[in-house]
Amino acid sequence: MVSISVRPERYSFHMLEESREFVVNLTTEALVRQADEAGVRSGREVDKWKHLRLTPQKASRISTPLIAESPVNLECRVKQVIPLGSHTMFLAEVVAVDVDPGLLEKNGRLALERAGLVAYSHGEYYGLGALLGRYGYSVKKKRG
């Protein structure tokens, strides 16, 4: 399950209400400028696909298109809509995960560290990918 919160005055709000589906597209360093511009431009005024030179790709389980340039796309169906005041939360089930085959290792492991992912926090973009530890490293006994 994932959730997103959207202001009712946003152009995408009514599309979400009607379709009850959306895609979470992971953003990379190569896409960060397009992601930023997509956030500051309204779909009411510009065709973002064309303007940002992004490629719509058919999703496997929903009708909303994926962004072909994104290495990972989460196809989501809304299960619950919760008004929160200034925003409305759309709680959704992830019904499919679409992954760039170039990020899959031979053993099936997803090598997300090679994707050049970006995080957004308080108006700033940060590159991700540095390994900080492996599961259980905080409780491993030190030798010697």
MODELLER restraints for C-alpha pairs under 7 A, 6 or more apart:
rsr = mdl.restraints
at = mdl.atoms
rsr.add(forms.Gaussian(group=physical.xy_distance, feature=features.Distance(at['CA:1:A'], at['CA:92:A']), mean=5.47, stdev=0.5))
rsr.add(forms.Gaussian(group=physical.xy_distance, feature=features.Distance(at['CA:1:A'], at['CA:93:A']), mean=4.45, stdev=0.5))
rsr.add(forms.Gaussian(group=physical.xy_distance, feature=features.Distance(at['CA:1:A'], at['CA:94:A']), mean=5.64, stdev=0.5))
rsr.add(forms.Gaussian(group=physical.xy_distance, feature=features.Distance(at['CA:2:A'], at['CA:91:A']), mean=5.98, stdev=0.5))
rsr.add(forms.Gaussian(group=physical.xy_distance, feature=features.Distance(at['CA:2:A'], at['CA:92:A']), mean=5.39, stdev=0.5))
rsr.add(forms.Gaussian(group=physical.xy_distance, feature=features.Distance(at['CA:2:A'], at['CA:93:A']), mean=6.45, stdev=0.5))
rsr.add(forms.Gaussian(group=physical.xy_distance, feature=features.Distance(at['CA:2:A'], at['CA:94:A']), mean=6.96, stdev=0.5))
rsr.add(forms.Gaussian(group=physical.xy_distance, feature=features.Distance(at['CA:3:A'], at['CA:89:A']), mean=6.48, stdev=0.5))
rsr.add(forms.Gaussian(group=physical.xy_distance, feature=features.Distance(at['CA:3:A'], at['CA:90:A']), mean=5.46, stdev=0.5))
rsr.add(forms.Gaussian(group=physical.xy_distance, feature=features.Distance(at['CA:3:A'], at['CA:91:A']), mean=4.39, stdev=0.5))
rsr.add(forms.Gaussian(group=physical.xy_distance, feature=features.Distance(at['CA:3:A'], at['CA:92:A']), mean=5.92, stdev=0.5))
rsr.add(forms.Gaussian(group=physical.xy_distance, feature=features.Distance(at['CA:4:A'], at['CA:89:A']), mean=5.65, stdev=0.5))
rsr.add(forms.Gaussian(group=physical.xy_distance, feature=features.Distance(at['CA:4:A'], at['CA:90:A']), mean=5.43, stdev=0.5))
rsr.add(forms.Gaussian(group=physical.xy_distance, feature=features.Distance(at['CA:4:A'], at['CA:91:A']), mean=6.82, stdev=0.5))
rsr.add(forms.Gaussian(group=physical.xy_distance, feature=features.Distance(at['CA:5:A'], at['CA:87:A']), mean=5.74, stdev=0.5))
rsr.add(forms.Gaussian(group=physical.xy_distance, feature=features.Distance(at['CA:5:A'], at['CA:88:A']), mean=5.28, stdev=0.5))
rsr.add(forms.Gaussian(group=physical.xy_distance, feature=features.Distance(at['CA:5:A'], at['CA:89:A']), mean=4.23, stdev=0.5))
rsr.add(forms.Gaussian(group=physical.xy_distance, feature=features.Distance(at['CA:5:A'], at['CA:90:A']), mean=6.16, stdev=0.5))
rsr.add(forms.Gaussian(group=physical.xy_distance, feature=features.Distance(at['CA:6:A'], at['CA:13:A']), mean=6.34, stdev=0.5))
rsr.add(forms.Gaussian(group=physical.xy_distance, feature=features.Distance(at['CA:6:A'], at['CA:87:A']), mean=5.13, stdev=0.5))
rsr.add(forms.Gaussian(group=physical.xy_distance, feature=features.Distance(at['CA:6:A'], at['CA:88:A']), mean=5.40, stdev=0.5))
rsr.add(forms.Gaussian(group=physical.xy_distance, feature=features.Distance(at['CA:6:A'], at['CA:89:A']), mean=6.57, stdev=0.5))
rsr.add(forms.Gaussian(group=physical.xy_distance, feature=features.Distance(at['CA:7:A'], at['CA:13:A']), mean=6.84, stdev=0.5))
rsr.add(forms.Gaussian(group=physical.xy_distance, feature=features.Distance(at['CA:7:A'], at['CA:86:A']), mean=6.10, stdev=0.5))
rsr.add(forms.Gaussian(group=physical.xy_distance, feature=features.Distance(at['CA:7:A'], at['CA:87:A']), mean=4.29, stdev=0.5))
rsr.add(forms.Gaussian(group=physical.xy_distance, feature=features.Distance(at['CA:7:A'], at['CA:88:A']), mean=6.16, stdev=0.5))
rsr.add(forms.Gaussian(group=physical.xy_distance, feature=features.Distance(at['CA:8:A'], at['CA:87:A']), mean=6.52, stdev=0.5))
rsr.add(forms.Gaussian(group=physical.xy_distance, feature=features.Distance(at['CA:8:A'], at['CA:88:A']), mean=6.89, stdev=0.5))
rsr.add(forms.Gaussian(group=physical.xy_distance, feature=features.Distance(at['CA:11:A'], at['CA:42:A']), mean=6.74, stdev=0.5))
rsr.add(forms.Gaussian(group=physical.xy_distance, feature=features.Distance(at['CA:11:A'], at['CA:43:A']), mean=6.41, stdev=0.5))
rsr.add(forms.Gaussian(group=physical.xy_distance, feature=features.Distance(at['CA:11:A'], at['CA:44:A']), mean=6.42, stdev=0.5))
rsr.add(forms.Gaussian(group=physical.xy_distance, feature=features.Distance(at['CA:16:A'], at['CA:22:A']), mean=6.93, stdev=0.5))
rsr.add(forms.Gaussian(group=physical.xy_distance, feature=features.Distance(at['CA:20:A'], at['CA:77:A']), mean=5.97, stdev=0.5))
rsr.add(forms.Gaussian(group=physical.xy_distance, feature=features.Distance(at['CA:20:A'], at['CA:78:A']), mean=4.94, stdev=0.5))
rsr.add(forms.Gaussian(group=physical.xy_distance, feature=features.Distance(at['CA:21:A'], at['CA:64:A']), mean=6.96, stdev=0.5))
rsr.add(forms.Gaussian(group=physical.xy_distance, feature=features.Distance(at['CA:21:A'], at['CA:76:A']), mean=5.50, stdev=0.5))
rsr.add(forms.Gaussian(group=physical.xy_distance, feature=features.Distance(at['CA:21:A'], at['CA:77:A']), mean=4.37, stdev=0.5))
rsr.add(forms.Gaussian(group=physical.xy_distance, feature=features.Distance(at['CA:21:A'], at['CA:78:A']), mean=5.46, stdev=0.5))
rsr.add(forms.Gaussian(group=physical.xy_distance, feature=features.Distance(at['CA:22:A'], at['CA:64:A']), mean=6.21, stdev=0.5))
rsr.add(forms.Gaussian(group=physical.xy_distance, feature=features.Distance(at['CA:22:A'], at['CA:75:A']), mean=6.40, stdev=0.5))
rsr.add(forms.Gaussian(group=physical.xy_distance, feature=features.Distance(at['CA:22:A'], at['CA:76:A']), mean=5.29, stdev=0.5))
rsr.add(forms.Gaussian(group=physical.xy_distance, feature=features.Distance(at['CA:22:A'], at['CA:77:A']), mean=6.65, stdev=0.5))
rsr.add(forms.Gaussian(group=physical.xy_distance, feature=features.Distance(at['CA:23:A'], at['CA:64:A']), mean=6.93, stdev=0.5))
rsr.add(forms.Gaussian(group=physical.xy_distance, feature=features.Distance(at['CA:23:A'], at['CA:66:A']), mean=6.47, stdev=0.5))
rsr.add(forms.Gaussian(group=physical.xy_distance, feature=features.Distance(at['CA:23:A'], at['CA:73:A']), mean=6.35, stdev=0.5))
rsr.add(forms.Gaussian(group=physical.xy_distance, feature=features.Distance(at['CA:23:A'], at['CA:74:A']), mean=5.40, stdev=0.5))
rsr.add(forms.Gaussian(group=physical.xy_distance, feature=features.Distance(at['CA:23:A'], at['CA:75:A']), mean=4.76, stdev=0.5))
rsr.add(forms.Gaussian(group=physical.xy_distance, feature=features.Distance(at['CA:23:A'], at['CA:76:A']), mean=5.77, stdev=0.5))
rsr.add(forms.Gaussian(group=physical.xy_distance, feature=features.Distance(at['CA:24:A'], at['CA:73:A']), mean=5.62, stdev=0.5))
rsr.add(forms.Gaussian(group=physical.xy_distance, feature=features.Distance(at['CA:24:A'], at['CA:74:A']), mean=4.97, stdev=0.5))
rsr.add(forms.Gaussian(group=physical.xy_distance, feature=features.Distance(at['CA:24:A'], at['CA:75:A']), mean=6.78, stdev=0.5))
rsr.add(forms.Gaussian(group=physical.xy_distance, feature=features.Distance(at['CA:25:A'], at['CA:67:A']), mean=6.72, stdev=0.5))
rsr.add(forms.Gaussian(group=physical.xy_distance, feature=features.Distance(at['CA:25:A'], at['CA:70:A']), mean=5.97, stdev=0.5))
rsr.add(forms.Gaussian(group=physical.xy_distance, feature=features.Distance(at['CA:25:A'], at['CA:72:A']), mean=6.12, stdev=0.5))
rsr.add(forms.Gaussian(group=physical.xy_distance, feature=features.Distance(at['CA:25:A'], at['CA:73:A']), mean=4.53, stdev=0.5))
rsr.add(forms.Gaussian(group=physical.xy_distance, feature=features.Distance(at['CA:25:A'], at['CA:74:A']), mean=6.49, stdev=0.5))
rsr.add(forms.Gaussian(group=physical.xy_distance, feature=features.Distance(at['CA:26:A'], at['CA:70:A']), mean=5.95, stdev=0.5))
rsr.add(forms.Gaussian(group=physical.xy_distance, feature=features.Distance(at['CA:26:A'], at['CA:71:A']), mean=6.66, stdev=0.5))
rsr.add(forms.Gaussian(group=physical.xy_distance, feature=features.Distance(at['CA:26:A'], at['CA:72:A']), mean=5.54, stdev=0.5))
rsr.add(forms.Gaussian(group=physical.xy_distance, feature=features.Distance(at['CA:26:A'], at['CA:73:A']), mean=6.36, stdev=0.5))
rsr.add(forms.Gaussian(group=physical.xy_distance, feature=features.Distance(at['CA:27:A'], at['CA:70:A']), mean=6.33, stdev=0.5))
rsr.add(forms.Gaussian(group=physical.xy_distance, feature=features.Distance(at['CA:27:A'], at['CA:117:A']), mean=5.80, stdev=0.5))
rsr.add(forms.Gaussian(group=physical.xy_distance, feature=features.Distance(at['CA:27:A'], at['CA:118:A']), mean=5.69, stdev=0.5))
rsr.add(forms.Gaussian(group=physical.xy_distance, feature=features.Distance(at['CA:28:A'], at['CA:115:A']), mean=6.64, stdev=0.5))
rsr.add(forms.Gaussian(group=physical.xy_distance, feature=features.Distance(at['CA:28:A'], at['CA:116:A']), mean=5.17, stdev=0.5))
rsr.add(forms.Gaussian(group=physical.xy_distance, feature=features.Distance(at['CA:28:A'], at['CA:117:A']), mean=4.21, stdev=0.5))
rsr.add(forms.Gaussian(group=physical.xy_distance, feature=features.Distance(at['CA:28:A'], at['CA:118:A']), mean=5.22, stdev=0.5))
rsr.add(forms.Gaussian(group=physical.xy_distance, feature=features.Distance(at['CA:29:A'], at['CA:116:A']), mean=5.61, stdev=0.5))
rsr.add(forms.Gaussian(group=physical.xy_distance, feature=features.Distance(at['CA:29:A'], at['CA:117:A']), mean=6.14, stdev=0.5))
rsr.add(forms.Gaussian(group=physical.xy_distance, feature=features.Distance(at['CA:29:A'], at['CA:118:A']), mean=5.98, stdev=0.5))
rsr.add(forms.Gaussian(group=physical.xy_distance, feature=features.Distance(at['CA:29:A'], at['CA:127:A']), mean=6.80, stdev=0.5))
rsr.add(forms.Gaussian(group=physical.xy_distance, feature=features.Distance(at['CA:34:A'], at['CA:52:A']), mean=5.90, stdev=0.5))
rsr.add(forms.Gaussian(group=physical.xy_distance, feature=features.Distance(at['CA:38:A'], at['CA:48:A']), mean=6.68, stdev=0.5))
rsr.add(forms.Gaussian(group=physical.xy_distance, feature=features.Distance(at['CA:49:A'], at['CA:55:A']), mean=6.58, stdev=0.5))
rsr.add(forms.Gaussian(group=physical.xy_distance, feature=features.Distance(at['CA:54:A'], at['CA:67:A']), mean=6.64, stdev=0.5))
rsr.add(forms.Gaussian(group=physical.xy_distance, feature=features.Distance(at['CA:54:A'], at['CA:69:A']), mean=6.92, stdev=0.5))
rsr.add(forms.Gaussian(group=physical.xy_distance, feature=features.Distance(at['CA:55:A'], at['CA:67:A']), mean=5.82, stdev=0.5))
rsr.add(forms.Gaussian(group=physical.xy_distance, feature=features.Distance(at['CA:55:A'], at['CA:68:A']), mean=5.38, stdev=0.5))
rsr.add(forms.Gaussian(group=physical.xy_distance, feature=features.Distance(at['CA:55:A'], at['CA:69:A']), mean=6.84, stdev=0.5))
rsr.add(forms.Gaussian(group=physical.xy_distance, feature=features.Distance(at['CA:56:A'], at['CA:65:A']), mean=5.50, stdev=0.5))
rsr.add(forms.Gaussian(group=physical.xy_distance, feature=features.Distance(at['CA:56:A'], at['CA:66:A']), mean=5.69, stdev=0.5))
rsr.add(forms.Gaussian(group=physical.xy_distance, feature=features.Distance(at['CA:56:A'], at['CA:67:A']), mean=5.20, stdev=0.5))
rsr.add(forms.Gaussian(group=physical.xy_distance, feature=features.Distance(at['CA:56:A'], at['CA:68:A']), mean=6.02, stdev=0.5))
rsr.add(forms.Gaussian(group=physical.xy_distance, feature=features.Distance(at['CA:57:A'], at['CA:65:A']), mean=5.31, stdev=0.5))
rsr.add(forms.Gaussian(group=physical.xy_distance, feature=features.Distance(at['CA:57:A'], at['CA:66:A']), mean=4.94, stdev=0.5))
rsr.add(forms.Gaussian(group=physical.xy_distance, feature=features.Distance(at['CA:57:A'], at['CA:67:A']), mean=5.98, stdev=0.5))
rsr.add(forms.Gaussian(group=physical.xy_distance, feature=features.Distance(at['CA:57:A'], at['CA:68:A']), mean=5.42, stdev=0.5))
rsr.add(forms.Gaussian(group=physical.xy_distance, feature=features.Distance(at['CA:58:A'], at['CA:65:A']), mean=5.12, stdev=0.5))
rsr.add(forms.Gaussian(group=physical.xy_distance, feature=features.Distance(at['CA:58:A'], at['CA:66:A']), mean=6.26, stdev=0.5))
rsr.add(forms.Gaussian(group=physical.xy_distance, feature=features.Distance(at['CA:59:A'], at['CA:65:A']), mean=5.50, stdev=0.5))
rsr.add(forms.Gaussian(group=physical.xy_distance, feature=features.Distance(at['CA:59:A'], at['CA:66:A']), mean=5.84, stdev=0.5))
rsr.add(forms.Gaussian(group=physical.xy_distance, feature=features.Distance(at['CA:61:A'], at['CA:95:A']), mean=6.81, stdev=0.5))
rsr.add(forms.Gaussian(group=physical.xy_distance, feature=features.Distance(at['CA:61:A'], at['CA:96:A']), mean=6.54, stdev=0.5))
rsr.add(forms.Gaussian(group=physical.xy_distance, feature=features.Distance(at['CA:62:A'], at['CA:75:A']), mean=6.70, stdev=0.5))
rsr.add(forms.Gaussian(group=physical.xy_distance, feature=features.Distance(at['CA:66:A'], at['CA:73:A']), mean=6.40, stdev=0.5))
rsr.add(forms.Gaussian(group=physical.xy_distance, feature=features.Distance(at['CA:71:A'], at['CA:99:A']), mean=5.73, stdev=0.5))
rsr.add(forms.Gaussian(group=physical.xy_distance, feature=features.Distance(at['CA:71:A'], at['CA:100:A']), mean=4.92, stdev=0.5))
rsr.add(forms.Gaussian(group=physical.xy_distance, feature=features.Distance(at['CA:71:A'], at['CA:115:A']), mean=6.76, stdev=0.5))
rsr.add(forms.Gaussian(group=physical.xy_distance, feature=features.Distance(at['CA:72:A'], at['CA:98:A']), mean=5.63, stdev=0.5))
rsr.add(forms.Gaussian(group=physical.xy_distance, feature=features.Distance(at['CA:72:A'], at['CA:99:A']), mean=4.61, stdev=0.5))
rsr.add(forms.Gaussian(group=physical.xy_distance, feature=features.Distance(at['CA:72:A'], at['CA:100:A']), mean=6.44, stdev=0.5))
rsr.add(forms.Gaussian(group=physical.xy_distance, feature=features.Distance(at['CA:73:A'], at['CA:97:A']), mean=5.85, stdev=0.5))
rsr.add(forms.Gaussian(group=physical.xy_distance, feature=features.Distance(at['CA:73:A'], at['CA:98:A']), mean=5.10, stdev=0.5))
rsr.add(forms.Gaussian(group=physical.xy_distance, feature=features.Distance(at['CA:73:A'], at['CA:99:A']), mean=6.65, stdev=0.5))
rsr.add(forms.Gaussian(group=physical.xy_distance, feature=features.Distance(at['CA:74:A'], at['CA:94:A']), mean=6.27, stdev=0.5))
rsr.add(forms.Gaussian(group=physical.xy_distance, feature=features.Distance(at['CA:74:A'], at['CA:96:A']), mean=6.06, stdev=0.5))
rsr.add(forms.Gaussian(group=physical.xy_distance, feature=features.Distance(at['CA:74:A'], at['CA:97:A']), mean=4.72, stdev=0.5))
rsr.add(forms.Gaussian(group=physical.xy_distance, feature=features.Distance(at['CA:74:A'], at['CA:98:A']), mean=6.46, stdev=0.5))
rsr.add(forms.Gaussian(group=physical.xy_distance, feature=features.Distance(at['CA:75:A'], at['CA:94:A']), mean=5.66, stdev=0.5))
rsr.add(forms.Gaussian(group=physical.xy_distance, feature=features.Distance(at['CA:75:A'], at['CA:95:A']), mean=5.66, stdev=0.5))
rsr.add(forms.Gaussian(group=physical.xy_distance, feature=features.Distance(at['CA:75:A'], at['CA:96:A']), mean=5.07, stdev=0.5))
rsr.add(forms.Gaussian(group=physical.xy_distance, feature=features.Distance(at['CA:75:A'], at['CA:97:A']), mean=6.19, stdev=0.5))
rsr.add(forms.Gaussian(group=physical.xy_distance, feature=features.Distance(at['CA:76:A'], at['CA:92:A']), mean=5.68, stdev=0.5))
rsr.add(forms.Gaussian(group=physical.xy_distance, feature=features.Distance(at['CA:76:A'], at['CA:93:A']), mean=5.42, stdev=0.5))
rsr.add(forms.Gaussian(group=physical.xy_distance, feature=features.Distance(at['CA:76:A'], at['CA:94:A']), mean=4.47, stdev=0.5))
rsr.add(forms.Gaussian(group=physical.xy_distance, feature=features.Distance(at['CA:76:A'], at['CA:95:A']), mean=5.66, stdev=0.5))
rsr.add(forms.Gaussian(group=physical.xy_distance, feature=features.Distance(at['CA:77:A'], at['CA:92:A']), mean=5.09, stdev=0.5))
rsr.add(forms.Gaussian(group=physical.xy_distance, feature=features.Distance(at['CA:77:A'], at['CA:93:A']), mean=5.33, stdev=0.5))
rsr.add(forms.Gaussian(group=physical.xy_distance, feature=features.Distance(at['CA:77:A'], at['CA:94:A']), mean=6.63, stdev=0.5))
rsr.add(forms.Gaussian(group=physical.xy_distance, feature=features.Distance(at['CA:77:A'], at['CA:95:A']), mean=6.85, stdev=0.5))
rsr.add(forms.Gaussian(group=physical.xy_distance, feature=features.Distance(at['CA:78:A'], at['CA:90:A']), mean=6.12, stdev=0.5))
rsr.add(forms.Gaussian(group=physical.xy_distance, feature=features.Distance(at['CA:78:A'], at['CA:91:A']), mean=5.69, stdev=0.5))
rsr.add(forms.Gaussian(group=physical.xy_distance, feature=features.Distance(at['CA:78:A'], at['CA:92:A']), mean=4.03, stdev=0.5))
rsr.add(forms.Gaussian(group=physical.xy_distance, feature=features.Distance(at['CA:78:A'], at['CA:93:A']), mean=6.43, stdev=0.5))
rsr.add(forms.Gaussian(group=physical.xy_distance, feature=features.Distance(at['CA:79:A'], at['CA:91:A']), mean=5.78, stdev=0.5))
rsr.add(forms.Gaussian(group=physical.xy_distance, feature=features.Distance(at['CA:79:A'], at['CA:92:A']), mean=5.10, stdev=0.5))
rsr.add(forms.Gaussian(group=physical.xy_distance, feature=features.Distance(at['CA:79:A'], at['CA:93:A']), mean=6.66, stdev=0.5))
rsr.add(forms.Gaussian(group=physical.xy_distance, feature=features.Distance(at['CA:80:A'], at['CA:90:A']), mean=6.03, stdev=0.5))
rsr.add(forms.Gaussian(group=physical.xy_distance, feature=features.Distance(at['CA:80:A'], at['CA:91:A']), mean=5.12, stdev=0.5))
rsr.add(forms.Gaussian(group=physical.xy_distance, feature=features.Distance(at['CA:80:A'], at['CA:92:A']), mean=6.86, stdev=0.5))
rsr.add(forms.Gaussian(group=physical.xy_distance, feature=features.Distance(at['CA:81:A'], at['CA:88:A']), mean=6.87, stdev=0.5))
rsr.add(forms.Gaussian(group=physical.xy_distance, feature=features.Distance(at['CA:81:A'], at['CA:89:A']), mean=5.73, stdev=0.5))
rsr.add(forms.Gaussian(group=physical.xy_distance, feature=features.Distance(at['CA:81:A'], at['CA:90:A']), mean=4.80, stdev=0.5))
rsr.add(forms.Gaussian(group=physical.xy_distance, feature=features.Distance(at['CA:81:A'], at['CA:91:A']), mean=6.30, stdev=0.5))
rsr.add(forms.Gaussian(group=physical.xy_distance, feature=features.Distance(at['CA:82:A'], at['CA:88:A']), mean=5.62, stdev=0.5))
rsr.add(forms.Gaussian(group=physical.xy_distance, feature=features.Distance(at['CA:82:A'], at['CA:89:A']), mean=4.97, stdev=0.5))
rsr.add(forms.Gaussian(group=physical.xy_distance, feature=features.Distance(at['CA:82:A'], at['CA:90:A']), mean=6.54, stdev=0.5))
rsr.add(forms.Gaussian(group=physical.xy_distance, feature=features.Distance(at['CA:83:A'], at['CA:89:A']), mean=6.19, stdev=0.5))
rsr.add(forms.Gaussian(group=physical.xy_distance, feature=features.Distance(at['CA:103:A'], at['CA:110:A']), mean=5.84, stdev=0.5))
rsr.add(forms.Gaussian(group=physical.xy_distance, feature=features.Distance(at['CA:103:A'], at['CA:111:A']), mean=5.19, stdev=0.5))
rsr.add(forms.Gaussian(group=physical.xy_distance, feature=features.Distance(at['CA:103:A'], at['CA:112:A']), mean=6.57, stdev=0.5))
rsr.add(forms.Gaussian(group=physical.xy_distance, feature=features.Distance(at['CA:103:A'], at['CA:114:A']), mean=6.99, stdev=0.5))
rsr.add(forms.Gaussian(group=physical.xy_distance, feature=features.Distance(at['CA:104:A'], at['CA:110:A']), mean=4.84, stdev=0.5))
rsr.add(forms.Gaussian(group=physical.xy_distance, feature=features.Distance(at['CA:104:A'], at['CA:111:A']), mean=6.02, stdev=0.5))
rsr.add(forms.Gaussian(group=physical.xy_distance, feature=features.Distance(at['CA:105:A'], at['CA:111:A']), mean=6.77, stdev=0.5))
rsr.add(forms.Gaussian(group=physical.xy_distance, feature=features.Distance(at['CA:113:A'], at['CA:129:A']), mean=4.87, stdev=0.5))
rsr.add(forms.Gaussian(group=physical.xy_distance, feature=features.Distance(at['CA:116:A'], at['CA:127:A']), mean=6.84, stdev=0.5))
rsr.add(forms.Gaussian(group=physical.xy_distance, feature=features.Distance(at['CA:116:A'], at['CA:128:A']), mean=6.53, stdev=0.5))
rsr.add(forms.Gaussian(group=physical.xy_distance, feature=features.Distance(at['CA:116:A'], at['CA:129:A']), mean=6.63, stdev=0.5))
rsr.add(forms.Gaussian(group=physical.xy_distance, feature=features.Distance(at['CA:117:A'], at['CA:127:A']), mean=6.09, stdev=0.5))
rsr.add(forms.Gaussian(group=physical.xy_distance, feature=features.Distance(at['CA:117:A'], at['CA:128:A']), mean=5.39, stdev=0.5))
rsr.add(forms.Gaussian(group=physical.xy_distance, feature=features.Distance(at['CA:117:A'], at['CA:129:A']), mean=6.95, stdev=0.5))
rsr.add(forms.Gaussian(group=physical.xy_distance, feature=features.Distance(at['CA:118:A'], at['CA:125:A']), mean=6.46, stdev=0.5))
rsr.add(forms.Gaussian(group=physical.xy_distance, feature=features.Distance(at['CA:118:A'], at['CA:126:A']), mean=5.44, stdev=0.5))
rsr.add(forms.Gaussian(group=physical.xy_distance, feature=features.Distance(at['CA:118:A'], at['CA:127:A']), mean=4.59, stdev=0.5))
rsr.add(forms.Gaussian(group=physical.xy_distance, feature=features.Distance(at['CA:118:A'], at['CA:128:A']), mean=5.61, stdev=0.5))
rsr.add(forms.Gaussian(group=physical.xy_distance, feature=features.Distance(at['CA:119:A'], at['CA:125:A']), mean=5.67, stdev=0.5))
rsr.add(forms.Gaussian(group=physical.xy_distance, feature=features.Distance(at['CA:119:A'], at['CA:126:A']), mean=5.18, stdev=0.5))
rsr.add(forms.Gaussian(group=physical.xy_distance, feature=features.Distance(at['CA:119:A'], at['CA:127:A']), mean=6.47, stdev=0.5))
rsr.add(forms.Gaussian(group=physical.xy_distance, feature=features.Distance(at['CA:119:A'], at['CA:128:A']), mean=6.91, stdev=0.5))
rsr.add(forms.Gaussian(group=physical.xy_distance, feature=features.Distance(at['CA:120:A'], at['CA:126:A']), mean=6.36, stdev=0.5))
